[in-house]
Structure formats: structure tokens, C-alpha cells
């Protein structure tokens, strides 16, 4: 949750696109690990996290594009 909460002020508030991208990559890694660990316990829980994983991946792609073009 901390990584998720940090991304918004870094990206929108401070305009630190590079730091925001590092943050969102760490968030993606943590989320990927959570999905894999949840699959061991309950596959439904793992599947319920996949839309969030897709959304964060999309946001990371947008973040990277904006960082590289500015």
C-alpha cells in the first residue's frame, strides 16, 4: 500500500517521473509476488488481483512513456 500511496504524489505532485517509475516498478514486483503467493492459497484470490495488476502495468507503461518523452 505504501508503494501505491507514494506513486501519486511523486508523479502528479512533484512531477518526478523517473522516481515515480522506479516506485511503480517496485509496486509491480510486489504485486506480482502477491499474485503468485495468493495462487498457492486460493486461485480465486489470485484471479481477483489480475485486473489491478493489468491496471498498474498500464500505468507503468504510461509513466515510462511520459518520462522518456519529457
Backbone bond lengths (Angstrom), bond angles and torsions (degrees), N, CA, C in turn:
res aa  C-N    CA-C-N  psi(-1)  N-CA   C-N-CA  omega(-1)  CA-C   N-CA-C  phi
1 X - - - 1.453 - - 1.522 111.15 -
2 X 1.318 116.08 -34.66 1.460 119.38 -179.57 1.532 110.87 -62.82
3 X 1.329 116.42 -43.94 1.469 119.40 178.93 1.518 111.32 -62.00
4 X 1.310 116.16 -39.27 1.462 120.61 178.16 1.528 110.46 -66.29
5 X 1.316 116.83 -41.61 1.466 120.92 -178.92 1.526 112.15 -69.76
6 X 1.317 117.71 -29.15 1.471 120.80 -179.40 1.522 113.25 -76.88
7 X 1.336 116.77 -27.39 1.452 118.94 -173.49 1.525 112.82 -63.92
8 X 1.310 118.05 -43.96 1.463 121.27 -176.24 1.527 112.93 -59.82
9 X 1.353 119.51 -50.95 1.465 117.55 178.56 1.526 113.53 -66.23
10 X 1.339 117.02 -32.12 1.465 119.03 177.81 1.527 110.85 -66.52
11 X 1.320 116.13 -45.70 1.460 120.18 -175.02 1.524 111.96 -77.41
12 X 1.315 116.50 -55.09 1.464 120.13 -174.51 1.525 113.29 -85.16
13 X 1.328 117.13 -42.23 1.456 120.65 -175.38 1.518 113.34 -74.77
14 X 1.338 115.93 -53.21 1.457 120.45 -174.08 1.524 112.71 -93.86
15 X 1.319 117.29 -17.50 1.461 119.58 -177.55 1.515 112.84 68.46
16 X 1.310 117.22 23.99 1.469 122.92 179.27 1.524 108.67 -90.11
17 X 1.322 116.33 79.09 1.454 121.27 -173.33 1.523 112.75 -65.03
18 X 1.323 117.35 -35.60 1.460 120.69 178.88 1.522 111.93 -66.25
19 X 1.322 116.55 -47.74 1.465 120.19 177.80 1.525 111.27 -65.52
20 X 1.307 116.27 -36.90 1.463 120.06 177.90 1.525 110.21 -64.56
21 X 1.337 117.18 -36.70 1.458 120.08 178.45 1.531 111.38 -67.92
22 X 1.310 117.05 -40.06 1.474 120.00 175.80 1.523 109.41 -61.42
23 X 1.306 116.30 -44.02 1.458 121.04 179.31 1.529 111.50 -60.86
24 X 1.322 117.20 -45.67 1.461 119.61 -177.27 1.528 110.99 -70.68
25 X 1.322 117.64 -29.25 1.473 119.67 174.47 1.527 110.78 -66.94
26 X 1.323 116.61 -40.58 1.467 120.02 175.31 1.521 110.52 -64.08
27 X 1.327 116.03 -39.26 1.464 120.46 176.36 1.528 110.77 -62.37
28 X 1.323 117.53 -42.31 1.464 120.51 177.91 1.523 111.51 -62.24
29 X 1.321 116.77 -41.21 1.468 120.40 178.78 1.525 110.84 -64.39
30 X 1.315 116.78 -44.97 1.467 120.50 179.11 1.521 110.91 -64.80
31 X 1.314 116.50 -39.97 1.458 120.69 179.71 1.529 111.16 -67.96
32 X 1.316 116.74 -41.03 1.461 120.23 176.78 1.522 111.73 -61.08
33 X 1.339 116.00 -42.67 1.466 119.94 177.00 1.523 110.98 -63.91
34 X 1.319 116.87 -39.38 1.463 120.73 179.00 1.522 110.87 -64.25
35 X 1.334 117.00 -41.54 1.465 120.58 178.64 1.525 110.08 -62.75
36 X 1.324 117.24 -44.30 1.468 120.13 179.77 1.520 111.95 -65.36
37 X 1.321 116.79 -42.21 1.461 119.42 179.25 1.522 111.66 -69.01
38 X 1.320 116.96 -35.48 1.463 120.16 178.81 1.524 110.42 -67.34
39 X 1.320 117.20 -32.45 1.459 120.74 179.84 1.523 111.72 -63.73
40 X 1.317 116.83 -29.84 1.466 120.51 177.83 1.528 111.77 -68.18
41 X 1.325 115.73 -31.93 1.458 120.69 -176.72 1.527 111.22 -90.52
42 X 1.331 115.81 -50.81 1.466 120.76 -177.43 1.530 108.73 -152.79
43 X 1.305 116.29 113.94 1.470 120.41 -177.83 1.521 112.53 -60.98
44 X 1.316 117.00 -32.55 1.476 119.59 179.02 1.524 110.64 -63.41
45 X 1.319 116.44 -40.73 1.470 120.03 177.91 1.521 110.33 -61.89
46 X 1.314 116.16 -39.94 1.461 120.55 178.01 1.525 111.05 -63.03
47 X 1.335 117.14 -44.86 1.462 120.95 179.38 1.527 112.04 -65.50
48 X 1.306 117.14 -31.57 1.464 119.90 178.92 1.531 112.28 -69.55
49 X 1.324 117.29 -20.79 1.464 121.03 177.83 1.534 112.63 -86.63
50 X 1.322 117.83 -12.92 1.464 119.14 -175.53 1.539 114.58 -65.57
51 X 1.336 120.89 -34.85 1.477 117.36 175.37 1.536 112.42 -63.43
52 X 1.319 116.44 -36.16 1.465 120.07 177.23 1.523 110.11 -66.64
53 X 1.329 116.59 -40.70 1.460 121.02 177.11 1.527 110.40 -61.48
54 X 1.322 116.76 -42.09 1.470 120.67 178.32 1.530 111.15 -64.56
55 X 1.319 116.67 -42.62 1.468 120.58 -179.78 1.533 111.24 -64.68
56 X 1.309 117.55 -43.36 1.467 120.87 179.87 1.532 109.95 -66.80
57 X 1.313 117.38 -36.67 1.474 120.49 176.34 1.525 110.80 -63.01
58 X 1.321 116.27 -42.86 1.464 120.97 178.15 1.532 110.64 -63.87
59 X 1.323 116.61 -44.34 1.466 120.57 178.34 1.525 110.73 -63.09
60 X 1.331 117.20 -36.71 1.466 120.30 178.31 1.529 110.61 -65.66
61 X 1.320 116.81 -40.97 1.465 120.38 177.88 1.531 110.81 -63.09
62 X 1.319 117.15 -43.05 1.466 120.57 177.08 1.518 111.21 -64.49
63 X 1.325 116.59 -41.31 1.457 121.87 178.93 1.527 110.30 -60.52
64 X 1.328 116.47 -47.39 1.463 120.86 179.70 1.524 111.44 -62.13
65 X 1.324 116.66 -44.12 1.463 120.37 179.43 1.523 111.68 -61.24
66 X 1.307 116.24 -44.58 1.461 120.21 179.59 1.518 111.24 -65.50
67 X 1.323 116.84 -39.67 1.461 121.40 179.55 1.534 110.15 -64.52
68 X 1.327 116.94 -43.96 1.461 119.74 -177.02 1.529 113.31 -73.13
69 X 1.326 117.04 -27.32 1.467 119.27 -179.37 1.522 113.61 -88.61
70 X 1.319 117.35 -10.78 1.473 119.47 179.39 1.495 112.08 -113.45
